[in-house]
């Protein structure tokens, strides 16, 4: 039971901070927050993503490029230009690292106002941090895994953020339904998206990139992350730009 609880907490916790902080804040700036709240959010992203930690700068810049070049040769991740899901994941990883470590020159429109806490990222993205989190996960499994099949959750936890990414960046460009006809192949993967915290409304998002609510086009499209954001907005921890 402890393993299942850990998996659920890390799945939804890591996913929430990926869609809330990295995606809707860093990439699209659909809401604002104070510098103090931003730094707390950085820390919580590291806690819940652990060995999968993604930099707000690297993710934000790469995701802006995805929107600008969706389903073209310049797209950091597209089923149209990658032979299989593993090649896409590897190419995405390489592009992310090149951006995050500033090995490549990026146009200003992709980097403008993207948050960056370089000193924290250096620690959270380090091999020491990733290995440390992996060791902690292993020790937790060693203590609580009572049957062999529970160990199958360990590699998923260690690679959870890339798995979240590939579900949307691969499958939501192949399967699902369309509310808006786009030049790209984006689709809404799930009719009710509690599994991916609103991320699966990918077609809606490609149509209205800077909108905080990814759902809401059809009656059944409920975006759990946006509902949480509404609460945070009422508590004055964030300010949604348009409701």
C-alpha positions in Angstrom: 0.0 0.0 0.0 2.8 2.4 0.8 4.3 2.0 -2.6 1.0 2.7 -4.3 0.5 5.8 -2.1 4.0 7.1 -3.0 3.3 6.5 -6.7 0.0 8.4 -6.6 1.5 11.3 -4.6 4.5 11.6 -7.0 2.4 11.1 -10.1 -0.1 13.9 -9.3 2.3 16.1 -7.4 5.0 16.0 -10.1 2.4 16.4 -12.8 0.8 19.4 -11.0 4.0 21.3 -10.7 4.9 20.5 -14.3 1.6 21.8 -15.7 1.1 24.6 -13.2 4.7 26.0 -12.8 6.7 24.8 -15.8 4.0 24.9 -18.4 1.4 27.5 -17.5 3.7 29.9 -15.6 7.2 29.6 -17.1 6.3 28.9 -20.7 3.0 30.8 -21.1 2.8 33.2 -18.2 -0.9 32.7 -17.9 -0.7 34.0 -14.3 1.7 35.9 -12.1 3.2 35.3 -8.6 5.5 37.0 -6.2 9.2 36.2 -6.3 8.8 34.6 -2.8 6.0 32.3 -4.0 8.0 31.6 -7.1 11.0 30.3 -5.1 8.8 28.2 -2.9 7.3 26.7 -6.1 10.8 25.9 -7.4 11.5 24.0 -4.3 8.2 22.1 -4.3 8.8 21.2 -8.0 12.1 19.7 -7.0 10.5 17.8 -4.1 7.8 16.2 -6.2 9.8 15.7 -9.4 12.8 14.5 -7.5 15.1 12.6 -9.9 13.0 13.9 -12.8 13.4 17.6 -11.9 13.0 19.9 -14.9 14.3 23.5 -15.0 11.6 26.2 -15.5 14.0 27.9 -18.0 14.8 24.8 -20.1 11.2 23.6 -20.1 9.7 27.1 -20.7 12.0 27.9 -23.7 11.6 24.4 -25.3 7.9 24.5 -24.9 7.6 27.9 -26.6 9.6 26.4 -29.5 7.2 23.5 -29.7 4.2 25.9 -30.1 6.1 28.0 -32.7 7.3 25.1 -34.7 4.6 22.4 -34.0 4.9 19.4 -36.3 7.7 20.8 -38.3 11.4 19.8 -38.5 12.2 22.5 -35.8 9.7 21.1 -33.3 11.6 19.7 -30.3 9.2 16.8 -30.2 6.8 15.6 -32.9 5.6 12.1 -34.0 5.8 13.4 -37.6 9.6 13.8 -37.5 10.6 11.0 -35.1 10.4 7.4 -36.1 9.4 6.1 -32.7 8.6 7.3 -29.2 12.1 6.5 -27.9 13.9 8.6 -30.6 11.6 11.5 -29.8 12.3 11.2 -26.1 16.1 11.2 -26.7 15.9 14.1 -29.1 13.8 16.1 -26.6 16.2 15.3 -23.8 19.2 16.6 -26.0 17.4 19.8 -27.0 16.3 20.5 -23.4 19.9 20.0 -22.1 21.3 22.2 -24.8 18.8 25.0 -24.0 19.2 24.6 -20.2 23.0 24.7 -20.3 22.9 27.5 -22.9 25.0 25.6 -25.4 22.9 27.0 -28.3 21.8 30.5 -29.3 18.0 31.0 -28.8 16.0 33.8 -30.2 14.9 36.4 -27.7 11.2 35.7 -28.2 11.6 32.2 -26.7 13.6 33.4 -23.7 11.9 36.7 -22.8 10.7 36.7 -19.2 11.1 33.0 -18.7 12.0 32.5 -15.0 15.4 31.2 -14.1 17.0 30.5 -10.7 20.4 29.3 -12.0 21.9 28.6 -8.6 19.0 26.4 -7.5 18.8 24.7 -10.9 22.5 23.8 -10.7 21.8 21.8 -7.5 18.4 20.4 -8.4 19.5 19.3 -11.9 22.8 17.9 -10.8 23.7 14.2 -11.0 24.2 14.2 -7.3 20.6 15.3 -6.8 19.2 12.8 -9.3 21.2 9.9 -7.9 20.3 10.9 -4.4 16.6 10.9 -5.1 16.9 7.5 -6.9 18.7 6.0 -3.9 15.9 7.3 -1.6 13.2 5.8 -3.8 15.2 2.5 -3.9 15.4 2.4 -0.1 11.7 3.1 0.2 11.0 0.2 -2.1 13.4 -2.0 -0.2 11.4 -1.4 3.0 7.9 -1.5 1.7 7.8 -3.6 -1.5 6.2 -6.8 -0.2 5.7 -8.5 -3.6 7.9 -8.5 -6.8 5.5 -6.6 -9.0 5.6 -3.5 -6.9 9.2 -3.0 -8.1 7.7 -2.3 -11.6 6.7 1.1 -10.2 10.3 2.1 -9.5 11.5 2.9 -13.0 8.2 4.8 -13.6 8.9 6.9 -10.6 12.5 7.5 -11.6 11.5 8.6 -15.1 8.1 10.1 -14.3 8.5 13.6 -15.8 9.6 12.3 -19.2 6.7 9.8 -19.1 4.3 12.6 -18.5 5.8 14.5 -21.4 5.7 11.6 -23.8 2.0 10.9 -23.1 1.1 14.4 -24.4 3.9 15.1 -26.9 3.5 11.7 -28.6 0.1 10.2 -28.0 -1.9 13.5 -27.9 -0.6 14.2 -31.4 -1.8 10.8 -32.7 -5.0 9.9 -30.8 -8.0 11.8 -29.5 -10.6 14.3 -30.7 -10.4 17.8 -32.1 -12.3 20.9 -31.1 -10.3 23.3 -33.2 -8.8 22.6 -36.7 -5.1 23.5 -36.4 -2.1 23.4 -38.7 -0.6 20.9 -36.3 -1.8 17.5 -35.2 -2.6 18.4 -31.6 -5.6 16.5 -30.2 -7.5 16.2 -26.9 -6.4 12.8 -25.7 -9.0 12.3 -23.0 -12.7 13.5 -22.8 -12.4 13.9 -19.0 -8.8 14.5 -17.9 -8.2 13.7 -14.2 -5.3 11.4 -15.2 -3.1 14.2 -16.7 -4.4 17.2 -14.7 -5.8 19.0 -17.8 -2.7 18.5 -20.0 -4.6 16.0 -22.2 -6.7 18.9 -23.6 -3.9 19.5 -26.0 -5.9 20.7 -29.0 -7.6 23.3 -26.8 -4.3 24.4 -25.5 -2.7 24.7 -29.0 -5.6 26.9 -30.0 -5.4 29.2 -26.9 -1.8 28.9 -25.8 -1.8 31.5 -23.1 -5.1 30.6 -21.6 -4.9 29.3 -18.0 -7.9 26.9 -18.4 -7.0 24.1 -20.8 -10.6 22.7 -20.6 -14.0 24.2 -20.7 -14.7 24.1 -24.5 -17.1 21.2 -24.0 -19.2 20.5 -20.9 -17.2 17.5 -19.9 -13.8 19.1 -20.3 -12.8 19.7 -16.6 -9.3 21.0 -16.0 -8.3 20.0 -12.4 -5.2 22.2 -12.4 -7.2 25.2 -13.3 -9.7 24.6 -10.5 -6.7 24.5 -8.1 -5.4 27.7 -9.7 -8.8 29.4 -9.0 -8.4 28.6 -5.3 -4.8 29.9 -5.3 -6.0 33.0 -7.0 -8.7 33.6 -4.3 -6.0 33.2 -1.7 -3.9 35.8 -3.5 -1.0 33.5 -4.0 -1.2 33.9 -7.7 -3.0 36.2 -10.1 -4.6 34.6 -13.1 -4.4 37.1 -16.0 -7.8 36.2 -17.4 -10.6 34.2 -15.9 
